[in-house]
Amino acid sequence: MLKPLDAALRKCLRDKFTKLLWDQVRPWAYLDTDGVEVVTFDGKVIAYPNPEAPGAEQLFWGRGYIEPFLRDACLVEAGAWAKERGLGAREAFLELRNDFVENFVRVYWTMADVHRHLWPLPDRGRRPTTAEVDGMVAFIDDQIRTAS
């Protein structure tokens, strides 16, 4: 049976994703004034001088940029949760699923806000993030299906 997450764990998870936002997403908000320099998950330093720089928008939304950080956060947190509670990986992912999804939405909505500032859409709207969130939910659901 799923147990409700205590406030301390929810805060820990939220803090982990907040750090990811500050380290990997927020620096992009200054691309139009200061340029951006970020480190990818594999340790590669990427720098762009402005929003018009070739490849900047594509890297920002590319699956290879933010997704590895999100996946790693989920794997690390689920592993720690499983160990702390004496659960299997599957049960840990089940218990944490909703909180992970909430944080995925938060990360991708923040990215959409940064995108709206840097690369405005013709209607000044927000870039859709459903596909990205759905991809991460599929990752979690796959972990639930395949974990022991």
N, C-alpha and C positions, 0 to 999 in steps of 0.2 A: 504494500500500500504506500502511496506517495505521502511524504510528510511535508508539511508547509515549511518553507525556508524561513529561518530565523532572520531577524533584522540585521544582525551582524554579517551573516553570509551575503544577504542581498546588497549590503553596503560594500562589502569586499568585491563582489562581482561588478557592481556599478563603478567602483573606483578603478578596477582593472580596465574597463572599457573607457572610462574617462581619461585615463592615462594614454590609452591608445589614440583617443580623439585629439588630445593635446600634442602628442608626439608626431602623429601621422597625418592628421586632417587639418588642424588649425594653422600650421605653418603655411598652407596653401592660401589662406585668406589674405596673406600679405604679398602674394605673387604680383599683383598689379603695382605695388609700390616698392617693394624691396627684393623681389624675386623670391625663389624658394630653394632650399636645399634640404633634402630629406634622405634618410637611409632606408632602403628597402629591406624586406624581411631577410634576404640573403646577404645583407651587409653592404650592398652596393650604394654608393653616394650618388644621388641624382640631383641635378641643379637645373633650374630654368630661370631665365632673366625676367620673363613677363608672360602674360596669358597667351600671347600670340606665338610663343615659341613652339616650333613643330614638335608634336608628340606630348605636350604638356597635358592637354585635356584627356588624351587617350591613356596616358599613364595613370592619371588621377582615377579614372573609372575602370581601368583594366583589371581583369581578375587577378593578375599577378602582383598588384600593389597592396590593396587593403585586405583582400581575402586571406592571404597566408597569416596575417596578424590575427584576424578574427578566428580562424580555424585553430591556431595555436592557443589562443586564449581559452577557447572551449575545451580543447584537449587537456590543457594544464589544469584548468579549474575542475573539470569533471574528474580527472585523476586524483586531485587533492581531495575532492568531496568524497569520492569512493573510498579512498584510504582512511580518511577521518571517520567516516560512518560505517566502515566495514561492509561496503556494498560492492557489487560488481559494476563494471563500467556502464552496462546497459541501464541499470537502476539509477546510477548517478546522472546519466544523460536524461533519463525520464524526469527525474526530480528537478533538474536545472533547465529543462527545455524552454519553459515559458519565460524565464529570466533571460536566457540567451536570446530568444526572439525579440524581447523588449529592447535589449541592447543593440541588436542588429538594426532594428528600426531607428533607434537613436543615432547610431553611427551614420547610416545611409541618409537620414534626413538632414543631419549636419552637413554631410557632403553635398547634398542637394542645395542647401543654403549657400555654401561656398561657391558652388557651380553657378547659382543664380547671380552672384556678385561678379564672378570672373568671366563667365561665358553666358550672358543673358539670352534667354530664349526670346523669340520674336514677340510672344504674348506676355513676356515678363513673368511667366509662371515658373513653377518648380519642376525640375527635371524628375520624371517618374523614377522611383526606386524599387518598384515591385519586383522586377526581375532579379535584382541583386539580393533583396531580402529573401525571396523564394529560393534562390540558389543556396543561401546559407541555411535556411530551414531544411532544405533537402539534405544538406551535409549532416545536420544534427539527426534527422530522421534515419539517414543511412547509418550513423553511428549506433543509433538505438537498435536497428535491425541486425547489425553485424557484430556488435560487442557482446561479450559474454558476461 
